[in-house]
Amino acid sequence: MKAERLMQLELLLLSHPEGMRRAEIARRLGVHRSTIGRYVDVLKKHMDIFEDGYIIKLAPREDMDIMKLSIYESLAFNLSAELLANHVEFQNPHLASGLRKIAGNMRTYAPTMSENLDAVAEAIEVGAKKTNPKFIHTLEVLTDSWVSGKMVKIQHRKTTSDEIHETEFAPYFIGFREDTHGRRPMSVTGRLRHTSEIQTIDIQDIIEADILDEVYTIPDNLRPFRKPETGERYGGIDLIPLTLRLKERSALNSFSMIYREQCEVYTSTKGELICEMQAENSIELMLRIVQSGDAVEVLGPPAYRKKFVKELEKILLIYKDIV
């Protein structure tokens, strides 16, 4: 877990060259503020980190600089930036910051394009000041969730009503979509927890977003932008090849509410009742195994068996005074 947190901290600092406050880093990583100092001390052994007042930053390095673009690539960035500035509902201050870096890199060999890109960045910054800060914050949370591969809990308003829905969500893609009115709202596409359903949600309809300490994987066969053929289903849910030893077949009743596929029950050469199935990789799966008590034993995969034991150890620590 510590190594994972260090990787997330490095990613955050790389994504925020202007630096971040300890409190904000702690909130993003889901740890106590006092823990950040220890993480920074460890990361300093591998990266040049310094604190400017209350802001933690990565020192700039030559290998982190943007490569020089050709004049044709520079023009493409100009045109793309102008399209974004003129055809999206919400302006993003991070886009303005990135464009200024590119403009600075172009100044020596394409000064005219550089000035134009600076002007576009300025227009985006002006527009960003009118953008609801909640939208930008939600976009940042979803981006961190997407990049770190962690589930996110969201509260969102359905466009057809004012009803608020809360769900756990695995972000697969963040981008623009065109609706029936010709708008191109920024949206997030992903899988709803406990289902194989892939859904696209407008980010402006998300009221709250919080990263959960639970990872997910994006399927290799994901095709979220193409309608499935008749009888075809999306491979949009992350499944694990679970092998269980059962005391009796009825123990499988505990798993009736989770998403599963290819469930096969057979008797091994040792006379043991074995179940093999593709099961959703979720906290609900662990809860069902715990619920089964000694009627079910996880045999594989080994990594999941080890993970399950660690979760049991965490539970026992709560009751250490009587164990």
C-alpha positions in Angstrom: 0.0 0.0 0.0 2.8 2.4 0.8 4.5 1.9 -2.5 1.1 2.5 -4.2 0.7 5.8 -2.3 4.2 6.9 -3.2 3.4 6.3 -6.9 0.2 8.2 -6.6 2.0 11.1 -4.9 4.6 11.2 -7.7 1.8 11.2 -10.3 0.0 14.1 -8.5 3.1 16.2 -8.4 3.9 15.5 -12.0 0.4 16.5 -12.9 0.6 19.7 -10.8 3.9 21.4 -11.6 2.7 24.5 -9.8 2.8 22.5 -6.6 0.2 21.3 -4.1 -0.5 21.9 -0.4 -0.1 19.0 2.0 -3.8 19.1 2.9 -4.9 18.8 -0.7 -2.4 15.9 -1.3 -3.7 14.2 1.8 -7.3 14.6 0.6 -6.5 13.2 -2.9 -4.6 10.2 -1.5 -7.1 9.6 1.3 -4.5 9.7 4.1 -3.9 11.9 7.2 -2.1 15.1 6.5 0.8 14.1 8.9 1.5 11.0 6.7 2.4 13.2 3.7 5.6 14.4 5.3 6.8 10.8 5.6 5.9 10.0 1.9 7.7 13.2 0.8 10.9 12.1 2.7 10.9 8.7 1.0 10.2 10.2 -2.4 13.1 12.7 -2.0 15.5 9.7 -2.2 14.4 9.2 -5.8 13.2 12.6 -7.0 14.1 16.2 -6.5 11.2 17.5 -4.3 11.2 20.8 -2.4 8.7 22.9 -0.5 8.1 26.5 -1.4 6.3 28.0 1.6 3.4 25.6 2.1 3.5 24.2 -1.4 5.2 20.9 -2.3 6.7 20.8 -5.8 8.9 18.7 -8.1 12.0 20.5 -9.2 12.0 20.9 -13.0 14.3 18.6 -15.0 15.5 18.7 -18.6 14.0 15.3 -19.3 10.6 16.6 -18.2 10.6 19.5 -20.7 8.2 19.3 -23.7 10.0 18.2 -26.8 10.3 20.8 -29.6 7.4 20.6 -32.0 7.5 21.0 -35.7 5.7 24.0 -37.3 3.0 21.6 -38.5 2.5 20.1 -35.1 2.5 23.6 -33.6 -0.2 24.7 -36.1 -2.3 21.6 -35.2 -2.0 22.6 -31.5 -3.1 26.1 -32.3 -6.2 24.9 -34.2 -7.1 22.3 -31.6 -6.8 24.9 -28.8 -9.0 27.4 -30.6 -11.7 24.7 -31.2 -11.6 23.8 -27.5 -11.8 27.5 -26.5 -14.8 28.2 -28.8 -16.8 25.0 -28.7 -17.0 23.7 -25.1 -19.3 24.8 -22.3 -16.7 24.8 -19.5 -13.2 26.1 -19.8 -10.4 24.3 -18.0 -7.6 26.2 -16.2 -5.3 23.2 -16.6 -5.7 23.5 -20.4 -4.6 27.2 -20.2 -1.6 26.2 -18.1 -0.5 23.5 -20.5 -0.9 25.7 -23.6 1.3 28.4 -22.0 4.0 25.7 -21.5 3.7 24.7 -25.2 3.7 28.3 -26.3 6.9 29.0 -24.3 8.6 26.0 -26.0 7.6 27.3 -29.4 8.7 31.0 -28.8 12.2 30.6 -30.4 11.2 29.0 -33.6 7.5 29.9 -34.2 7.0 33.2 -32.4 3.8 34.0 -34.2 2.1 30.7 -33.3 3.5 31.1 -29.8 1.8 34.5 -29.4 -1.5 33.1 -30.8 -1.4 30.2 -28.4 -0.7 32.5 -25.5 -3.8 34.5 -26.6 -5.9 31.4 -26.7 -4.6 30.4 -23.2 -5.6 33.9 -22.0 -9.1 33.5 -23.4 -9.4 30.1 -21.7 -8.3 31.5 -18.4 -10.9 34.2 -18.6 -13.6 31.6 -19.4 -12.3 29.3 -16.6 -13.0 32.0 -14.0 -16.6 31.8 -14.9 -16.6 28.0 -14.7 -18.1 26.5 -11.5 -15.1 25.5 -9.3 -17.1 22.4 -8.4 -17.0 21.2 -12.0 -13.2 21.6 -12.1 -12.8 19.8 -8.8 -15.0 16.9 -10.0 -13.0 16.6 -13.2 -9.8 16.5 -11.2 -11.2 13.7 -8.9 -12.3 11.7 -11.9 -9.0 12.2 -13.6 -7.1 11.0 -10.5 -9.4 8.0 -10.3 -9.0 7.2 -13.9 -5.2 7.4 -13.9 -4.7 5.6 -10.6 -7.3 2.9 -11.6 -9.4 3.3 -8.5 -13.2 3.2 -8.2 -15.0 6.4 -7.4 -18.2 7.0 -5.5 -20.4 9.6 -7.3 -23.7 11.4 -6.7 -25.2 12.6 -9.9 -28.3 14.1 -11.2 -30.0 12.3 -14.1 -30.6 14.7 -17.1 -34.2 13.6 -17.3 -35.1 14.5 -13.7 -33.8 16.3 -10.6 -33.5 13.0 -8.8 -30.1 12.4 -7.2 -28.5 9.0 -7.6 -25.5 7.6 -5.7 -23.4 4.9 -7.2 -19.9 3.4 -7.4 -18.2 3.9 -10.8 -15.2 2.7 -12.7 -14.1 5.4 -15.1 -12.9 4.0 -18.4 -12.7 7.2 -20.5 -13.1 11.0 -20.1 -13.9 13.0 -23.2 -16.6 14.8 -25.1 -19.8 13.4 -26.6 -22.4 15.1 -28.8 -26.0 15.0 -27.5 -29.2 15.3 -29.4 -29.1 19.1 -29.1 -25.7 19.5 -30.7 -24.0 20.2 -27.4 -20.6 18.6 -26.6 -20.6 18.2 -22.9 -17.5 16.8 -21.2 -18.5 13.4 -19.9 -17.1 10.2 -18.2 -17.7 6.7 -19.6 -17.4 3.7 -17.3 -19.0 0.8 -15.6 -21.5 0.9 -12.9 -20.6 -1.3 -9.9 -22.1 -4.8 -9.7 -23.2 -4.7 -13.4 -21.7 -5.1 -16.8 -23.5 -1.9 -17.9 -21.4 0.8 -19.5 -22.8 4.3 -18.9 -21.8 7.8 -20.0 -22.4 10.6 -17.4 -22.1 14.3 -18.0 -19.6 15.7 -15.5 -21.7 18.7 -14.9 -24.4 16.4 -13.6 -22.1 15.0 -10.9 -22.6 16.7 -7.6 -20.1 14.8 -5.5 -17.1 12.5 -6.3 -14.8 10.7 -3.9 -12.1 8.2 -4.8 -12.4 4.8 -3.1 -9.5 2.6 -2.0 -10.4 -0.1 -4.4 -8.8 -0.8 -7.8 -10.4 -1.8 -11.1 -9.2 -2.8 -14.5 -10.2 -1.6 -17.9 -11.0 -4.6 -20.1 -8.8 -5.1 -23.2 -11.9 -5.8 -25.3 -13.8 -2.6 -24.3 -15.6 -1.0 -27.2 -17.7 1.7 -25.5 -18.4 3.7 -28.7 -19.9 1.0 -30.9 -23.3 -0.4 -30.4 -23.2 -4.2 -29.9 -24.5 -6.5 -32.5 -27.5 -8.6 -31.8 -26.7 -11.1 -29.0 -23.3 -9.5 -28.3 -22.5 -8.2 -24.9 -19.8 -5.8 -23.7 -16.8 -7.2 -21.9 -17.1 -4.2 -19.6 -16.8 -5.8 -16.1 -13.6 -6.8 -14.4 -13.8 -10.5 -13.5 -11.5 -12.8 -11.7 -11.2 -16.6 -12.2 -12.3 -17.7 -8.8 -11.8 -21.3 -7.5 -13.6 -22.3 -4.3 -13.7 -25.4 -2.1 -17.3 -26.0 -0.9 -18.6 -28.0 2.1 -21.9 -28.4 0.3 -23.4 -27.0 -2.9 -25.9 -24.8 -1.1 -23.0 -22.6 0.0 -23.2 -21.1 -3.5 -26.5 -19.4 -2.5 -24.4 -16.7 -0.8 -23.1 -15.6 -4.3 -26.4 -15.4 -6.0 -26.5 -11.5 -5.8 -23.0 -10.9 -7.4 -22.2 -10.8 -11.1 -20.7 -14.1 -12.2 -20.1 -16.2 -15.3 -19.1 -19.7 -16.3 -19.9 -21.2 -13.0 -18.9 -24.9 -12.9 -19.2 -27.2 -9.9 -17.5 -30.6 -9.9 -16.0 -33.2 -7.6 -12.2 -33.4 -7.5 -10.1 -36.5 -7.4 -9.9 -36.1 -3.6 -13.7 -36.1 -3.4 -13.9 -32.4 -2.7 -16.6 -30.2 -4.1 -15.0 -27.5 -6.2 -16.5 -24.5 -7.9 -14.8 -22.5 -10.7 -16.4 -19.3 -11.9 -15.6 -15.8 -13.3 -16.8 -13.5 -10.5 -16.9 -9.7 -10.2 -13.8 -8.3 -8.5 -15.6 -6.2 -5.8 -15.9 -5.8 -2.1 -19.2 -7.6 -2.3 -17.4 -10.7 -3.4 -15.3 -10.6 -0.2 -18.4 -10.0 1.9 -20.1 -13.1 0.4 -17.1 -15.2 1.1 -16.9 -14.0 4.7 -20.7 -14.6 5.0 -20.1 -18.2 4.0 -17.9 -18.8 7.0 -16.0 -22.2 6.9 -18.4 -23.5 4.3 -16.3 -21.9 1.5 -12.5 -21.7 1.1 -10.8 -19.6 -1.6 -8.3 -21.8 -3.5 -7.4 -19.4 -6.2 -6.1 -17.3 -7.7 -3.3 -17.2 -5.2 -3.1 -13.4 -5.3 -6.8 -13.1 -4.4 -6.5 -15.7 -1.7 -3.6 -13.7 -0.1 -5.7 -10.5 -0.5 -8.6 -12.1 1.2 -6.5 -13.3 4.2 -5.1 -9.7 4.6 -8.7 -8.4 4.7 -9.5 -11.0 7.4 -6.5 -9.9 9.4 -7.7 -6.3 9.2 -11.0 -7.3 10.6 -9.4 -9.3 13.4 -7.4 -6.2 14.4 -10.6 -4.5 15.3 -11.3 -7.1 17.9 -7.7 -7.6 19.1 -8.8 -7.0 22.7 -10.7 -10.2 22.7 -8.9 -12.4 20.2 
